[in-house]
Amino acid sequence: MITRAVGISIECNSYIIPVNQTTPPCFCSLSSSLCLTFANALSLLMERSMRVFSAAFVLLMLLMATEMGPMVAEARTCESQSHRFKGACVSTTNCASVCQTEGFHGGHCRGFRRRCFCTKHC
C-alpha cells in the first residue's frame, strides 16, 4: 500500500518511487487484480481535481457575470395633464412638443377622452 508522499516521490512498501519515472505495476498492492499503479492513481487524482476545478471556475464566472452587469436605477415617471394643450389629443408628437414648452421631458395621448399627459422623471 502507498504509505506516504515524500516531495516529488512516494514511499511504497519501503520502495521510493520518483514521480517523473514510470513505475512498474503492482508495487503497492496485494494482488494483481487490485493493482493500481502510481501513474493510474495520479491520473485519477488529476482527473477528479480538474473536474472540481472546472466546476468551481464555471460557478465563479457565473457569479461574477451577474454582479458585473450595468447597475441601472430606474427612475419613476410622473405624469401630469397638460395645461396648454387644447382640443383632442390625436398626435403624440404634438403633445410631447407642447409638454416640452411646459418644462416636461415629453408627453403622450391617453384615455378615452384623448387628453395630453406630460411626463418627467420624478
FIVEXSE-364508 format. One record per residue: residue number from 1; x, y negated, z of N, C-alpha, C, O in turn. Coordinates in steps of 0.1 Angstrom, whole numbers, plus 5000, padded with zeros to 4 digits. Atoms other than C-alpha are relative to their C-alpha. Last residue first. Layout:
N
  resi    nX    nY    nZ   caX   caY   caZ    cX    cY    cZ    oX    oY    oZ
   NUM     X     Y     Z     X     Y     Z     X     Y     Z     X     Y     Z
...
***
This chain:
122
  resi    nX    nY    nZ   caX   caY   caZ    cX    cY    cZ    oX    oY    oZ
   122  5002  5006  4986  4605  4377  4895  5013  4999  5007  5013  4995  5019
   121  4994  4991  4990  4614  4382  4858  4998  4993  5014  5002  4982  5015
   120  4987  5004  4996  4590  4362  4836  5005  5011  5010  4997  5018  5016
   119  4992  4991  4992  4558  4369  4816  5014  4994  5004  5019  4986  4996
   118  4985  5002  5000  4531  4347  4802  5007  5009  5009  5002  5012  5020
   117  4993  4999  4987  4496  4360  4796  5015  4998  4998  5021  5005  4990
   116  4985  5000  5000  4476  4349  4766  5005  5000  5014  5002  4991  5022
   115  4994  5012  4995  4439  4359  4766  5015  5001  5000  5021  5013  5000
   114  4988  5004  5007  4422  4384  4744  5006  4987  5005  5005  4977  4998
   113  5003  5013  5005  4387  4387  4760  5012  4994  4993  5012  4982  4989
   112  5011  5000  5009  4391  4424  4763  4997  4987  4994  4993  4985  4982
   111  5013  5001  4995  4425  4421  4779  4989  5000  4989  4992  4998  4977
   110  5005  4988  4993  4459  4413  4767  4986  4998  5004  4981  4986  5004
   109  5015  5001  4999  4479  4390  4745  4995  5013  5007  5001  5024  5004
   108  5007  4990  5008  4516  4388  4752  4985  4998  5002  4981  4993  5012
   107  5014  4999  4997  4542  4363  4767  4993  5011  4990  4999  5014  4980
   106  5008  4995  5012  4578  4355  4769  4986  5001  5004  4981  4996  5014
   105  4991  4993  5009  4606  4342  4792  4992  5005  4987  4998  5006  4977
   104  4999  4985  4999  4585  4316  4809  5009  5006  4990  5013  5000  4981
   103  4989  4996  4991  4592  4279  4812  5000  5015  5003  5008  5019  5011
   102  5005  5002  4986  4558  4265  4798  5011  5005  5010  5009  5004  5022
   101  5001  5014  4997  4574  4260  4764  4995  4997  5014  4998  4986  5019
   100  4986  5005  4998  4584  4296  4765  5000  4985  5002  5009  4980  5009
    99  4995  4997  4987  4548  4306  4771  5014  4995  5003  5017  4991  5014
    98  5007  5009  4991  4536  4288  4740  5005  5002  5014  5008  4992  5021
    97  4994  5013  5003  4562  4307  4719  4994  4989  5010  5001  4981  5015
    96  4987  5001  4994  4552  4340  4735  5006  4986  4998  5013  4981  5007
    95  5002  5000  4986  4515  4335  4727  5014  4998  5007  5015  4990  5016
    94  5005  5013  4997  4523  4326  4691  4999  4998  5015  5003  4988  5021
    93  4989  5009  5002  4544  4358  4688  4996  4986  5003  5004  4978  5009
    92  4991  4999  4988  4517  4379  4705  5011  4990  4998  5016  4984  5007
    91  4986  4998  5003  4492  4368  4677  5009  5000  5013  5009  4989  5020
    90  4999  4990  5011  4455  4371  4682  5014  5004  4998  5017  5016  4995
    89  4986  4996  5003  4450  4353  4715  5000  5011  4990  4996  5023  4993
    88  4998  4986  4998  4415  4337  4714  5015  5004  4996  5020  4998  4986
    87  5006  4991  5009  4415  4299  4718  5003  5015  5003  5010  5018  5013
    86  5014  5002  5003  4439  4276  4735  4994  5010  4990  5001  5013  4981
    85  5005  4993  5011  4473  4283  4751  4985  4999  4998  4978  5001  5008
    84  5000  5008  5012  4484  4256  4774  4995  5007  4988  4991  5000  4978
    83  5009  5011  4998  4476  4271  4809  4999  4992  4987  4989  4984  4985
    82  4995  5012  5005  4490  4306  4801  4989  4988  5002  4977  4990  5000
    81  5007  5005  5012  4478  4333  4824  5005  4987  4996  5007  4978  5004
    80  5009  5011  4997  4505  4345  4847  4993  4996  4988  4999  4995  4977
    79  5009  5005  5011  4525  4377  4847  4991  4989  5006  4987  4989  5017
    78  5012  5007  4995  4555  4388  4869  4992  4994  4988  4998  4990  4978
    77  5005  5009  5010  4580  4414  4857  4987  4994  5006  4977  5001  5009
    76  5015  5000  5002  4599  4432  4884  4996  4989  4990  5003  4979  4989
    75  5007  5011  4994  4636  4435  4878  4985  5001  4998  4981  5007  4988
    74  5011  5005  5008  4651  4469  4870  4993  4989  5008  4989  4991  5020
    73  5012  5002  4991  4684  4475  4887  4989  4993  4991  4991  4983  4985
    72  5008  5011  5005  4709  4490  4863  4988  4999  5010  4981  5009  5012
    71  5009  5003  4989  4738  4511  4876  4992  4988  4996  4997  4976  4996
    70  5002  5014  4997  4754  4524  4845  4990  4998  5010  4979  5003  5010
    69  5009  5006  5009  4762  4561  4848  4999  4985  5003  5002  4981  5014
    68  4993  5010  5008  4793  4571  4867  4991  4993  4990  4996  4985  4983
    67  4996  5011  4992  4775  4590  4895  5005  4988  4992  5005  4977  4996
    66  5012  5006  4995  4757  4615  4873  5003  4987  5008  4994  4978  5008
    65  5007  5006  5011  4789  4622  4854  4987  4993  5004  4983  4983  4999
    64  4994  5013  5004  4809  4626  4886  4992  4994  4989  4991  4982  4988
    63  5003  5010  4989  4785  4653  4899  5006  4987  4997  4999  4976  4999
    62  5015  5003  5000  4785  4672  4866  4997  4989  5011  4989  4980  5008
    61  5003  5008  5011  4823  4670  4864  4985  4996  4999  4982  4984  4996
    60  4994  5013  4997  4827  4684  4899  4997  4990  4989  4994  4978  4991
    59  5008  5006  4990  4804  4713  4891  5004  4985  5003  4996  4976  5005
    58  5013  5004  5007  4823  4720  4859  4991  4993  5010  4985  4983  5006
    57  4997  5011  5009  4856  4720  4878  4988  4995  4993  4985  4983  4992
    56  4998  5012  4992  4843  4742  4906  5002  4987  4992  4997  4977  4995
    55  5014  5004  4995  4830  4767  4881  5001  4988  5009  4992  4979  5007
    54  5008  5005  5012  4864  4767  4862  4986  4996  5005  4981  4985  5002
    53  4995  5013  5003  4884  4770  4895  4991  4994  4989  4988  4982  4989
    52  5004  5009  4989  4862  4799  4907  5005  4986  4996  4997  4977  4998
    51  5014  5001  5000  4866  4817  4873  4995  4990  5011  4987  4981  5008
    50  5003  5009  5011  4903  4809  4872  4985  4999  4999  4980  4988  4995
    49  4997  5014  4996  4908  4823  4907  4996  4991  4988  4992  4979  4991
    48  5010  5005  4991  4890  4855  4897  5002  4986  5004  4993  4978  5005
    47  5013  5001  5007  4911  4860  4866  4989  4995  5009  4981  4986  5006
    46  5000  5012  5008  4943  4852  4885  4987  4998  4992  4982  4987  4991
    45  5000  5012  4991  4935  4878  4911  5000  4987  4992  4992  4978  4996
    44  5013  5001  4994  4926  4904  4885  4999  4988  5009  4989  4981  5009
    43  5009  5004  5011  4958  4898  4866  4986  4998  5005  4979  4988  5002
    42  4998  5014  5002  4979  4899  4898  4991  4995  4989  4986  4983  4990
    41  5006  5007  4988  4963  4932  4907  5002  4985  4998  4993  4978  5001
    40  5015  4999  5000  4969  4946  4872  4994  4992  5011  4984  4984  5009
    39  5004  5008  5011  5006  4934  4872  4984  5000  4999  4979  4989  4996
    38  4999  5013  4995  5011  4949  4907  4995  4990  4989  4989  4980  4991
    37  4986  5006  5000  4999  4982  4895  4999  4985  5004  4989  4979  5005
    36  5002  5013  5005  4966  4997  4906  5014  4993  5001  5019  4990  5011
    35  4989  5008  5003  4967  5034  4911  4996  4987  4994  4989  4986  4984
    34  5003  5012  4994  4936  5050  4925  5011  4989  4998  5011  4979  5004
    33  5013  5005  5004  4937  5078  4901  4996  4987  5006  4988  4979  5000
    32  4999  5007  5013  4974  5082  4905  4987  4995  4996  4986  4986  4988
    31  5002  4991  5011  4971  5090  4942  5000  4992  4987  4998  4980  4987
    30  4998  4986  4995  4985  5074  4974  4997  5010  4989  5003  5020  4988
    29  5012  4992  4999  4991  5040  4960  5002  5014  5005  5014  5019  5004
    28  5007  5003  4987  5017  5013  4962  4987  5007  5001  4978  5002  5008
    27  4991  5002  4989  5043  5021  4936  4993  5000  5014  4998  5005  5024
    26  5003  4992  4987  5017  5036  4914  5011  4999  5010  5013  5008  5018
    25  5013  4997  4995  5029  5023  4880  5001  5007  5013  5010  5015  5016
    24  5004  4986  5003  5064  5009  4875  4987  5003  5006  4984  4998  5017
    23  4999  4990  4989  5066  4972  4878  4996  5013  4995  4986  5015  4988
    22  5011  4990  5002  5073  4948  4850  5002  5011  5010  5013  5016  5012
    21  4996  4988  5006  5097  4921  4864  4988  5009  4999  4979  5009  5007
    20  4998  5001  5014  5087  4885  4869  5004  5013  4993  5007  5013  4981
    19  5012  5004  5007  5071  4891  4903  5002  5000  4985  4993  5004  4977
    18  5000  5014  5005  5101  4909  4918  4987  4998  4991  4983  5007  4984
    17  5003  5001  5014  5093  4942  4935  4999  4986  4996  4990  4978  5001
    16  5002  5014  5003  5108  4949  4969  4999  4999  4985  5009  5002  4978
    15  4995  5004  5012  5103  4986  4979  4998  4985  4998  4987  4980  5001
    14  4986  5003  4999  5098  4993  5016  5007  4998  4986  5019  4997  4986
    13  4995  4987  4995  5063  5007  5010  5015  4999  4999  5022  5009  4995
    12  5009  4990  5002  5056  4975  4989  5006  5014  5004  5015  5019  4997
    11  4994  4989  4993  5073  4942  4996  4989  5011  5000  4978  5009  5005
    10  5008  4994  4990  5063  4916  4971  5007  5012  5006  5015  5019  4999
     9  5000  4986  5001  5084  4892  4951  4991  5005  5011  4987  4998  5020
     8  5004  4996  5013  5084  4855  4943  5001  5015  4998  5002  5020  4987
     7  4995  5010  5011  5085  4844  4979  4994  5004  4987  4982  5003  4985
     6  4988  5007  4996  5077  4875  5000  5005  4992  4989  5010  4997  4979
     5  4993  5007  5011  5042  4890  4997  5012  4992  5006  5010  4985  5016
     4  4999  5015  4999  5032  4915  5023  5007  4995  4987  5014  5001  4981
     3  5000  5004  4987  5022  4952  5028  5000  4985  5002  4993  4979  5010
     2  4992  5013  5000  5011  4964  4995  4999  4995  5014  4988  4993  5020
     1  5008  5012  5000  5000  5000  5000  5009  4988  5000  5020  4988  5005
***
